[in-house]
Amino acid sequence: MTNKTIYTYLFFIILGTSVLNAQVWKNPDAKIDDRVESLLKEMTLEEKVSYCGSRIPAIERLNIPNFEWYGEALHGLKAWNCTQFPQNIALGSTWNPDLMFDVATAISNEARALKNQGQKEVMMFSPTVNMARDPRWGRNEECYSEDPFLMSEIARMYVRGMQGNDPKYLKTVTTVKHFVANNVEKRREFSHSLVRDIDLYEYYFPAYKTCIIDEEATGIMTGLNGVNGVPCSANNWLVNDVLRKEWGFKGYVIADWAAVQGLEKRMRFAKTQEEAAAMAIKSGIDQECYRHKTKPAPFVTALKPAIEQGLLTEEELDVSVKRLLRLRFMTGDFDDPSLNPYSKIPKSVLESETHKKIALKAAEQSIVLLKNNNILPLKKDIKNIAVIGPFADRCWLGIYSGNPKSKITPLEGIQKSVNGKVNYAEGCSVTGADDDQIKIAEAVEIAKKANTVVLVVGNDESTATETRDRLSLKLPGNQHQLIKAVSAVNKNVVLVLVPSGSTSIGWEQENLPGIICAWPNGQEQGTALANVLFGDVNPGGKLSTTWVKSEKQLPHLHDYNVKTWKDDYGPEVSRTYMYSKTDPLYPFGFGLSYTQFEISELTLSKKTIKPMNNLEVNVKVSNIGDMDGDEIVQVYVRDVEAEHIVPIKSLKGFKRVHVPAGESKTVSINLPYEAFSYYDVSSKEFKVEEGKFEILIGQSSEKIVAQKTLMVKGGTIPKISVGQKSGYFNAKDKNRTKNWDYLYAGNSIGNTKNNQNNDTEFEWIEYEIVFIDPGVYVSSWDAELNFSEASKEAEIVSSMSGVEIDSHTILNNQRKLQIKIPIPPEYGKPVRLRIKTVNGKVKHKSIKIIPPGNKKPFVITKVIAKSE
């Protein structure tokens, strides 16, 4: 064989090997790590860098389309025509992880349906597991609980339902946020949370750890804040040491909005953007959340210069890009759809009857009865009922919500449930307006004539949202004045709260006969409320946070200490039912029922617990009242011989159980050895201090109805990481084997009966609007419709993407009309606003769009489409 033949032979071997390697990433049967390596080798430096932002451009030469790594699914997809479930603080109040799994399955099915239609990707920025440690926090409603165990158990089932149970493919990518101790909105991009290690490990970390180790969540979002002097998005200890090394996290980490840019611009932690980018990559950050119509993320812009300046190597960047590519392979983005079971999810699941029934069930189970002096349930044959309040004819969904076709307000739910006359008055605005006194007078007049008043009040994004903390726990505006004025003329008042958390209603608790906490409770909230008011549903929800009497009972908002703490600079500091010694308005775990439950016959499987042994707690729950209902058995643990600061009591087990009237059920709850542990700061391990512990059975954290003492032997809890499981992980949980379509058993998939807008009989016009990111979170923008002509009392209805917004009457000679427009799920993309005339004649002139913040208003005169 000549040298030329040998060289030719070797050339073709090398060429063949290269071709085979180039195809590995396209081979669905290849190992995922090999596929990732194969695609990475095909990518240029610029293409790798582009993966580190939310908007990823196409790689046309590889036939890879552009991609958006951005989705919101807090309690329903932030999208058009998707089911909106109760806000997270409401879902936490169900104390029902199985129901959370159903909700998450429905949400993720809708996400996949949109992806299958080419409308959306499945990279979701949820769940929020920041602890609800302080109700003044603007995003408090996004959290499930103030308690780390309840938070963990609800969050784990969200992750499980969202990611699905297929052994190969992810249904959606979950991104657990915001890591960590991120509970202040004002100047959050500049602030640092000062937190002791013991509070981090015992209070702020557990829900993240559960999601990551037990449920193998795929992503983490770091907070905009810093922790103990180091920004979260450059915090090597938090991300590399704790998340990746200690917990074995293999997923991706994304910095919250422009947080890498903030390392220089706001935190002053880096001198340049290039240095900030290098810091982030070296600290384990893979991506920066940032969407702009034309600009890439600041992180993306700075990475290549950082490499050119020698601050970072391409090999270090590759580590991050591999993690991002891996998730795209796991979602099946590069495989034939026929191989992926989730590609079969049809569009008919969107806001389907099946999903709306789950939303209704969740809303019903979340409602908490706070007071009932024999006024509830109401009779359906009531002759005259007054429905009053700024939230009475409003279906407030809470922050980070989408826009469903169907929304039932409290007023609508009540109107459908009663036979008598229903009168409505707004009563006042949410935050106070010039005409509030006139509205209060109108409310008083209808209250005088009513047999019963249902008064619906609360707070919304105008007082608590992202970028805005609550200044007070009182009802905003003139709502307290409205309540007192109405109750002065009618003693049969049922107060319904739609709050973001603990609300100061001390006077109301003393003076009103009935109080219900109904939350921002999803699109079926009106039906759920009516079902509870009129006794079709027995309320069984319980508070997942402590409700304090006022903000005066709380430490400073910026104080992240949880345990009891006292120094020379101020009063004793402590938070939550676990440590606070203040007398609350309503305790953690509190909630009444229309029936009575008795818990008895507490038995423990052991008198002494040895290291790493479990304890089984058994009780009998008896419904001794006249109505079927749900009780939530709460198991608390107290260390009675501790030599260090421990909780007064801490929740370690719970179960929601349905018991028919006159019947009893036995409830068994398993407590693993780690339920008795504490974090030892010296050894950096969880340990159990040998001694006596009490098992406390509660109907709330304050109402302890049974207790027993047992001995627990001392020991150390073995450290675990991804691939291992905690003592609370239940491998036999039926939710771990369910397929995506189990919700629809016996029904056609989705069973959709949405009412489509029928505008053929009406005149309509459409404006096209491109919404720009205002830099602050709002759920709606202000706008002004301008008319050149309008007949007397003409009526119009506004809608976007088939979702009705509101109806309006144009008064005589009125030529301008103020309206609210819900923001679309995505900025920078044109959306059509339809204005339909349902009565009279209207000639449109223009629409003025008024963005929030400092953005300038703009006027649109062009009608993009109109009825024939």
N, C-alpha and C positions, 0 to 999 in steps of 0.2 A: 504494500500500500504506500503510495507516494505521500510526501508531506502535504501536497495540495489536496489530496483525497482526505487525509486525516483532518486538515483544517476545515474542509467543506463539511465533513461529517460532524465535527465538533460545533461548527456554526449552526447547523440545523438542530442539534441537540439543545444548544443554548437557546436558540430561537423558539423551539418547541416548548422548552421549560418556561420561557418567558411568557409565551402565549397562554400556557396552562395557568401560570400564576396570575396573569391578568384576568382570567376568567373566574378565579376562585370566589371573588366577592359576589358574583352572579349565581353561584351554585348554592341552592337552598339546603343541600344535604351536607355541605362542608361545615366544619366547626366554626362557631361564630367568631372566635378569636382569629382564625385564619382568614375569614372573610374581611374582618376589620383591617388586618394587616395588608391584605391584598388591595383594598380600596385606598387605604392611606398612601400606599406606594404610587398609586395613579395620580395623586393630587399634588398640585403645585403648592408652594408656600402660601400664595395669595388665597388659594381655595381652602386651605387648612384654616387660615386666619378668619375667613368669612364665617366659619362655623361657630365662632365665639360671640355672635350676636343673635338677636331674635329673628331677624330677617336674613335668610341665607340665599344668595343668588344661585341660579342654575349653573350646572357644569355641562354645557351643551355637548362638548366633545365626548362625554361619557353618557349622554342621554339621561342626565339626572336633572329633573325640573327644580325650579325655585321652591323654597320651603319656608314656612313660618313656624318658629318654635315658640308659640305663645298661645295660651288658651286659659280661660277662667271657668272654673266649675265648682265654685264654693258651695252652693246649694242648688245647683242647676246650671246648665250652660249659659254663659253670658252671650246669648245669641237670639236670633229671631225664632219664634214659633217653637220654643223648647220649654219643657215642663219646669216650673219653678217650685221648688220644695221649700219647707220652712227654713228660716235662717238658722245658722249653726247653733246659736244659743238656745233656740227652740228644740232643735234635734237633740241637743244634750239633755234637755228636760224630759225627753221620752224615756231616758234610762233604758234604751232598747237597742243593743248592738245589732241584733238580727234585722230590725227594721232599717237601721242605718245601712246594712248590706243591701237590702232591697232598693233603697234610695240610690245608693252609689251604683248599683247595677243598672238602674234605669238611666241615670245621668250618663254613664259610660256607653250604654247602648245608643243613646242619642248622639253622643260624640262620634262614635263609629259610623252611625248612619250618615252624618254630615261628611265625614271623611270619604265614605264610599260614594257620595255624590260629588266629591271634589270641592266641597265648600269649606272644609276646616281640617286642621291637623289635630292630633290627639295628645299634644304635649300640654298637660294641665298644671297650672300653678295652684295647687290645693293638695291636701287640706291645710288649714291654718291651725296649728297646735300651740301657738303662744298662749300662755296661761292667762285666764281671765282673773288676774290678781287684783284688778282695780277697775270698778265700773265706770270711772271717768275716762278711761282710755277710749279714744274715738273708734277703735275697731273691736271693741269688747264683744259686740254681737257676732263677730266672725268665729268666736271660740266656743267650744262645747262646754267647758267647765272651768271652775277655779281649782278643782281637785285633780291631781296628776293621774290617779288611777282611773277615774271616770273618763277623763280626757283620753287616756290611752286606749281604753276598751271601745269607745265610740270611734276614735280615729283609726284603730286597726281594721275595723270592718269597712270603713270608708275606703281605705287602701285596697283591701281585698276585693271589694266590689268593683272598684275602678279598674284595677289591673287584670282581673279575671283569673280563671283557673286553668287556662290552657298551658300545657307543659312547655310549649315552644314560643308562642306569641303573646305579647302584651296587648290587652285591649286598649288601654291608655297608659300614658306615663304620668305618675303622680309626682308632684314636687312639694315636699313637706316644708312649710314655712312658718315663721321667719326666724332662722337660727341665728342668735338666740337672745332671750331677755329683751325683746323688742316690744315695749308696752307703752310708749309715749309717742304722740304724733307731732307735737309742736317742736320744730327744729330737730326732728329725729335724725336728719342727715348729718347733724353736727354733734349729737350728744353721745355720751358713754354711759352704759349701765354698769354700776359698780356692784358686783355680785360675789359673795363668798362661794368657794368651791362646794361647801356642804349644801347650799341652796341650789346651786346649779345641778348637782347630782341627784338630790332628793326631790326637787320641785320643778326646775325648768327643763331638765334633760329627759325625764322618763318617757314622755309621749313620743319624742323623736326616736328614742332608743327602741321603743316597742315597734314603731312603724318600720324602722330600718332593719333590726335584727329578726324580729318575729315575722313580719310581713314582707320584708325585702323590698321596701319602697324604692323607687328608681331614682328619685331626685331630692335635692335639698336646696332651698333658697336661703341665702344668708340675709340677715337684717341690714337695714341702712345704718343702724347704730354701731357703736363700738362696745366692746366688753372689756372692762378693766384696763382702759387706755389703748387698746388695739382695735381698729375697725374690724368688724366681722368679715369683711371681704378681703382682708389681708391678715387674717388671724390664723397663723400656722398651727397654734395649739388647738383651737376649736375645730378646724377643718381637717388638717393632716393627722394631728395626734389623737384627737377624740373620735371624730367621725371615721376616718379611714383606717388608722392603726388600731385603736382600741375597740371600735365597733365593727371593723371590717367592711365598711361601706364601699361598694363597688360602683355606685351610680354616679350621676353628674351633679355638680354644684353650680348654681347660678347665683350671681350677685343681683340683689334687688335693683330697682330702676336706677341706672347710671351710677351705681355705687362704686364701681372701679374708678370712674371719672372723679367721683367724690373723694377718693383717697388724696388727691391733690387739691381739688377745687374747694372742698368743704372741710374735710378732716385735717388738712395740712399735714398729712402723714407721709406723702411723697412729694418730691420737688418738681417732678414733671409727669406728664401723662405716660410717657414711656416707662418711667420708673414705677408708676402705679400699675401698669399692665404687667410688668415683670413680677412685681410683688404678688399680684393676684394669682398668676399661674403658679408661682413657687409655693404659694400658700394653699394650693389645692382648688382654686376657683377655675371653672371651665368656660363660663359664659357670663355675659352681662345682659340683663333684661333691658331692652331698649328698642322701641319701634318708632321710626320716623319715615315720612313719605319718601325722602331722598337721601338722608344721611345714614351712614352705618353707625353702629354703636361706637362710642368713644373708645371702648376697649379694643374693638376691631381696628380702628384707625391707628392705634398706638402700638399694636403688637409687632408688625413688621419693622418699624423704626427701632423698637426695643431690641429686636434680634440684631439689626444692623449696628446698633450701638454697643453690642456685647453685653447687654443687661440680661439677656435670655438666649437660650439656644433653641434651635428648631426641634431638637430631640425632646426638650422639656415641653414645648408646645404640643408635640405629638401625643404626649400622655393624655392631655385634655381632649384633644380631637378624637382619640380612640374611644374615650368614654362616651362622647356624643354620638359617634358613628355606631357604636355598639347598640345604643337604644333605637336607632333607626332600623337596624337589622332585627331587633327584638319586636318591633311593631309590624314587621313584614313589609317595609317600604320598598325593598328591592326584590321582592318575591312575587311570583304569579299569585294574584288574589285567590285563585281556587284552592291554594294550599292553606289559606288563613281562614279559620272558622268565623272570624269577626267580619270578614268581607261580605258575609251573607246577611248582615243586619240591614233591614230595609228602611226606607224613609218613613214608612207608616208608623214607626215607633215614636216619631216626634210628637210630643204633646198628645199622646194617644190616651184613650179612655183608661187603659191599663195603668199608665203612669199617673194619670190624674187621680185614680183611686188610691194609689200609693201616697200621693201628695196629700190627699184628704185624710187618710189614716194617720200619716205622720203629724199633720196639723192637729187632729183630734187628740192624739196621744201626748202632744207637747203642752197642751193647755193646762195651766195650773190654777186650781181653785184656791184663792188666798183667804177668803172670808165668806161665810154663808150663815146669816141669822134667819134661817127658814124662809128666805126669799126665792131660793133656787131649788129645783128647776122651775121655770115659769110655765104657766098653762098656755097651751096653744089657742084656747078660745078667749084669750084676753081681749077685751073690747077695744081698748085704745092704748097703744104703746108709742112712746116717743123715743126716737133714736137720734141721739145728739152727739156732736163732737167733731173735731177736725179730722179724725180718722174713721168716722162712721161711714162715709160714702167714699172711702179711699182704700184701695187694696195695696197697702204699702208692703213691698216685698223685702225691703232691707237693702243694704249696700251690696255691690257686686252681683246684681241681678240681671237676668235677661228679659226679653219681652215676649211673653206668651200671648196667644190669641185670646185665651179665656182667663178672666180674672173676676173673682166673686168678692165684692165688698161686704163688710158686716151688714150694711143696710140691705143689700140684695139678699143675703142669706136669711135675714129676719123676715123680710117681705114674703119670701117663699115658704116660710114655716108657720105663719100665723093666719088665723081666719079673720081677725079684727082689723081695725084701722091702724095704719102705721104712718106717723107724722115724723118728718125729718127737719132738723136744723143744724147747720154747721157749728153754731155756738160761738166759735172764735177761730182765729188762725192758729197755726202751730207755735209761732214765735212772737206773735203780737202784731197787730195792724191797727190803723186809724179807725176802722169801722168795727172793731171788736165789741165795743159797748152796745152797738146796735144789734150785733149778732147775738150777744148774750141775752139781750132783752127779748129777741125773737125766740130763743131757746126756752127762756123762762115761761113765755106764753104757752108754748105747746106742752111744756112740762106740767103746767097747772091743770090741763085738761086730761092728762094721761093717767091711766091706772098704774103704769110702771114706766120708768125711764131706763134705757140702756145708754150709758154715757161712755163714748169711746175716745180715749185720749192717749197721748204718747209723745215720743220724740223721734226725729228722723235725721237725715243727713245735714239738715240745717244746724243741728247742735252736736252731732256726733258722727264722724265719718273719717275716712283716711285724710290725713293732714289737719284734722280738727278734733281736739279732745273736749269732753264736756266740762264746762266751768262749774256746773252745779248739778246735783242729782234731783233737783226739783223739776216738776213738769215745766217746760219752757212757756214763755209768753203769759197769757192770761188764763191758762187752763185750770189752775187751782181756783181762780176767781169764778170761772164758769161752773165748776163742780159745786162750790158753796152756794152760788146763786140758785142753781137748779134744786139742790137738796133742801134749800129753805122753803120751797113751794111744793115739794113732793118728796116724801120720806122713802118711797119705794124706788130707790136708785141702785142699779147694778153698774158698778164701775168696771169698765173693760180697758186694760192697759195694753198698749202696743209699744213696748219699750226696747231700748238697746241693752238694758240690764237693770240693776238695782235702781229703784226710783223712790224718792222721799215722799211717801204718802201717809205720814203719821196721822194727820188730821182725818184723812179719809178712812184709815183703819179704825179709828175711834168712832166715827160718826156715820158711816155708810153700812147698810146691811149686807151688801154683797160685793165682792171684788174678784175679778178674774184676770189672770195674766194670759193674754192671747198671742203675744209676740208679733213680729213681722213674719206671718205664718204661711207664706207661700200663696199660690194662686187660688187655692181652695179655702182660704182663711174664712171667708164669710159663711160658707156652708158648715165648716167645722165649728165655728163659734155658735151658730144657730143650733146645731145638733147638741151642743153642751148646754146652752141656755135653756132649751126646751126639753132636756132630759132624754133625748134619743141616744146620747152618749154620756156615760158617767166619767167625769174628768179623773184622770189618773196620773197626770204629769207631776213631777216634783222639781223644785228649783235646783239647778246645777251650780248655783253660786249663792253665797250669803247676801241677803239684802240688808244693808245697813240703814239706820234711821236717817243719817245725813252724811255728807262728806266730812263732817267734823270727826267722825269715828274712824277715819282713814288716815294712814300715814301720808307723808308727802308723796305725790305722784311719782317722783323720780327715785324714791327709796325702794330698792329691790330686795331688801331684807324680807324674809318671810317669817323666820323664827323669832321668838320673843327676844328683844334686844333693847338695852337701855344704856345710854351714855350720859355725859355731862351736858349735852347740847340740846336735849329735848325730852319729851315724854317717851314712855315705853312704846316700842314699835313692834307690831306683829300683824300678820295678814291671814285671812281665810279662817274658816271654822276650826282649822287644826291648831292655831296658835292664839287667835284673838280672844281676849277676855271681855270684850265689850258686849253689851246686850243688843242683839240685832232686831230689826223690824220683823224679818222672817229668816229662820235659820236655813242653812244648807240642807237640801233633801226634804224641804217642807212642801206639802201639798195636801189639800183636803179632798174629800170624796162625798158623793151623795149617799154612800152607805158607810158602814163601820166595819173595820177589820180588827181582829184580835190575833196576835202572834203569841204562840205558846209552845211548850214542850221542846225547849232548846236542848239539844244533845250534841256532844262533841265526840268524834270517833276515837280520840286519844286524850288521856290526862296529861301526858308528857310527850313533847315533840322532840325527836332527835334530829340532828343535822340532815337537811335535804329530804326530810319526810313531809308529807302533806297532811293537812287536817281537813276533815269533812265536817261541816257545820250543817245541822238539820233543824228545821223548825216547822211547826204546823201553822198555816195561815187560814183563819176561819172568817168567812163573811157573815157577820151576825146582823147585818142590816137587811133592807128590803129590795135592794137593787143589785144586779150583777155589776162587778167592777174589777179594776186592776189595783193591786197593791205592789209596791216596790219594797222588797226586803233589803235592808241595808246592813252590812256587816262591817263593824268598826273594830279596830285593834288599839289597845292602849298598853304601853309598857309601864307597869306600876313600880318597878324597882330600878329604873334607869339612873345612871350616874352622870348623864349628860342631858341637854335640852331635847325633849321629844314632844311630839304632838299631844295635845289634850286627848285626841282620838284621831284616827285616820281611816278612811274608807279603804277596805281591802277586798270586798266582795259585794255583789248585789245581784238581784234578779227581779225582773218584772213578771208577775204572775196574774192570770185572770182567774177569778173565783166567782162562780155563780152564787146568788143569794142563798143563804142557808147551808152552804157546802164548805168543805175544808180541803186544803191541799198541802202535801208535804213538800217542802222546798229544801234541796240540798245544794250547798255552795262549797266549792273547794278552795282552800287557802294553801298556797305553797309555802315552803319554809321561808322564802324571801319576803313574805308579807310581814315578817317580824324583824326585818333588818333595818339598819341605819348605815349611813356612809361615814366611814372612819377616815378623817382627813390625814391622819399620820401615815397609815398604811396604804391609803388610796384604794380601799376595798370596801365592799358592803359586808358588814358583819352583823351577827346576832349576839346581843349581850344576854348571857344566861340569866334567867330569873322568871318571875311570874308576869304573865300577860293576861289581860282581860279581853274576852270576846264579847262585844256589845252588839245587840240587835236593835236597830233603830227604825222608826217610821219617819224620822228625820235625824239630823245630827244631834238635836237636843232632846228629842223624845225617844229615850232608850227604854225599851219594853222588856228586855231580858238580857242577862249577862251571866257569864261563867268565867272562872279563873283556871288557867292551866300553866304548867311549867314548860318552858322552852329551853332546851340545851343550847349552849353557846356554840358558835361556829362561824365559818367564813363562806360567803356565797361565791362559788367559782365564777370567774370572769367568762363572759360569752361574747361571741361575735357572729357575723353573718355566717350561716351554715349550722349554727346551733340555735337553741330556742330557750326562752325563759320558762319559769315554772307556770306562768299563766297561759302559755301557748297550748291550745287544745287541738291536737292533730286530728281528732275525730269530729270536729265541728262540721256539721253538714254543709255549711257555707263554703267549705274548701273543695267541694266536689261538684258544685252546681255549674251547669253550662249557662251561657248568656241568655238562653231563651226560656229558662225555667219560669220566668214571670208570666209567660203567656200560655201556660198549660191549659188546654181546652179552649183557647181562643185563637182566632186568627191573629197573626203577629201584629201587635200594637193595637188592633181594634179601634182604629181612628174614626172619630165622628166629629171632626172639627167643622165648625160652621164657616164656610167660605164666604168672603165678602161678595155680595151680589149688588154690583153698582150699575147694572145695565139700565135700571129704571131711573137713575139719578144723573144729574149733571155733575161732573167733577173735573178738576184740573190737578196737575202734578208739577211740583217744583223739585229740582234735583239739588241736593245739598251735599257738600263735602265737609265733614266735621274734622277739625284739626285738634290735636292734643293740647288742651289748655294748661297742662302741668299740674292740675289739681283734680281730685276725684269728685265727680258729681254723677247723678243718675239722669239728669235732664238739663236742657238748656232753655233759656228764655227766648221767645220769638214774638214778633209782632206782625200780624196779618193786616195788610192794607187793602182797602176796597175803593173802587171808583164809584160803585153803585151797590145798594143793598135795599131790598124791600123791607117793610116794617116787620120786625121780629122774624127775620129769616133765620133758619137753622142750618148749621153746618156740622160736619163730622170729620175729624182729622184722623189719618192712619198712616202707618209706615210699614212696608213689607207685609201687608195684609193684617197687621195688628192695629186694632182700633185704639186711638189715644184718648180722645175726649170729644164731647159734643158741646156746641156753644150756640147761644141765641144772640143774634146781632140786634141791638136795640135801635129804635128809630133814630135815623140820621147818624148812626155810629159808622165811622170809616176806619177805625183802628181797633184791633182786638189783640189783647195780650194772651198768649198761649204758652204751654210748656211742651217741649219736644223731648222724648227719651233719646239719649245718645245711642247710636248704633254700637254693636259689639266691637267694631274695629274702626279706628280713625283712618282718614286718608282715602277712603273708598266712597264713591258716590252712592247716596241713598235717596230714594224718592219719597217725598211727602205728598200724600193725596188729600185734597180738601173736597169733600162731597157735600153738595147742597141738597138737603132732604126736605126743605120747606122754603118756599119763597124763591126769590131771584137774587143772585149775587154776581157781581162782576169784579174779578180780582185784579189788583194793581201790582202788588209786590209782597215779598216777605222779608222782614228784617231779622237776621239771626244775631243773637246777643250772647256771645260766649262768656263763660265765667272767667274770673281772674282778670288779667290785664290785657287780654286779647281784644282787638277792636271789632265792633259790630260790622256786619256786611249785609248788603241788600241784594236780593235776587229778584229780577223782574221777568226773566225768561220762563215761560210755561213750557215744560219739556214734553208734556202730553196732556190730552184732554178727551172727554167723552165725545162720541160722534153725534 
